[in-house]
Amino acid sequence: MLASTGWGGNDDRMIRVRVVVDGRVQGVWYRQSCQREAEEQGVTGWVRNNEDGSVEAALEGEPEAVSRVLEWMRHGPPHAIVTRVVTHQEVPRNERGFAIR
């Protein structure tokens, strides 16, 4: 489980994590599936394809919810093949909604 950043925004329990996912993650509905998973968990932020073939996302929410989305991202939708997931914490930005960029 991820720890709180201790940042004193509206909710000290909120965290933000930047994620880069490598593997066969483009052309397999990864972004749309990630958006659905994030919305189901109450996580805000965004997801996008990168030119190098990876998928990048920013996840913001309660630590337990963000951890559940990260766990999903480690395997992704049925036709994805995830080979690596790199994460780092950021300061929460009070995102609203979850966008596909």
C-alpha positions in Angstrom: 0.0 0.0 0.0 1.2 3.5 -0.7 1.7 6.0 2.1 0.2 9.5 2.2 2.4 12.3 1.1 1.5 14.4 4.1 0.6 17.3 1.8 -1.9 19.5 3.5 -4.5 19.9 0.7 -8.2 19.4 1.1 -7.6 15.8 2.2 -4.4 14.6 3.7 -5.2 11.1 2.7 -5.0 11.9 -1.0 -1.9 10.8 -3.0 -0.8 11.3 -6.6 1.3 8.8 -8.5 2.8 9.1 -12.0 3.0 5.7 -13.7 4.7 4.6 -16.9 3.7 1.2 -18.3 5.8 -0.7 -20.9 5.0 -3.7 -23.0 2.2 -4.3 -25.5 0.0 -1.6 -24.1 -1.1 0.4 -27.1 -3.8 -0.8 -29.5 -5.3 -3.1 -26.8 -7.8 -0.7 -25.2 -5.4 -0.1 -22.3 -6.3 3.6 -21.9 -10.1 3.1 -22.1 -9.9 0.2 -19.6 -7.7 2.2 -17.3 -10.2 5.0 -17.3 -13.0 2.7 -16.4 -11.0 1.0 -13.6 -10.0 4.4 -12.2 -13.5 5.7 -12.3 -14.8 2.6 -10.6 -12.2 3.1 -7.8 -12.9 6.8 -7.4 -9.5 7.8 -8.7 -9.0 11.0 -10.7 -6.2 11.9 -13.2 -5.4 11.0 -16.8 -3.9 8.4 -19.1 -2.1 8.8 -22.4 -0.1 7.0 -25.0 3.6 8.0 -25.3 5.5 8.0 -28.6 7.8 5.3 -27.4 4.9 2.8 -27.2 4.4 3.1 -23.4 1.4 4.3 -21.6 1.6 7.0 -19.0 -0.9 7.9 -16.3 -1.4 10.2 -13.3 -3.5 8.7 -10.6 -4.9 10.7 -7.7 -7.0 9.6 -4.8 -7.1 7.7 -1.5 -4.0 5.4 -1.1 -6.1 2.2 -1.1 -8.0 3.2 -4.3 -4.8 4.3 -6.1 -3.1 1.0 -5.1 -6.0 -1.0 -6.6 -5.7 0.8 -9.9 -1.9 0.3 -9.9 -2.5 -3.4 -9.3 -4.8 -3.5 -12.3 -2.2 -1.6 -14.4 0.3 -4.4 -13.7 -1.6 -6.7 -16.0 -4.1 -4.4 -17.9 -6.9 -5.5 -20.2 -7.0 -9.0 -21.7 -4.8 -8.5 -24.8 -2.1 -6.3 -23.0 1.3 -7.7 -22.1 2.8 -5.5 -19.4 6.6 -5.9 -19.0 7.4 -3.1 -16.6 5.6 -0.5 -14.4 7.5 2.5 -13.1 5.9 4.7 -10.5 6.8 7.8 -8.5 4.8 10.0 -6.1 3.9 13.5 -6.9 2.1 16.3 -5.0 -1.7 15.9 -5.3 -3.3 18.5 -7.6 -6.9 18.0 -6.7 -7.8 16.6 -10.2 -11.4 16.3 -11.2 -12.5 13.3 -13.3 -10.3 10.9 -15.3 -9.3 11.9 -18.8 -7.9 10.0 -21.8 -5.3 12.3 -23.4 
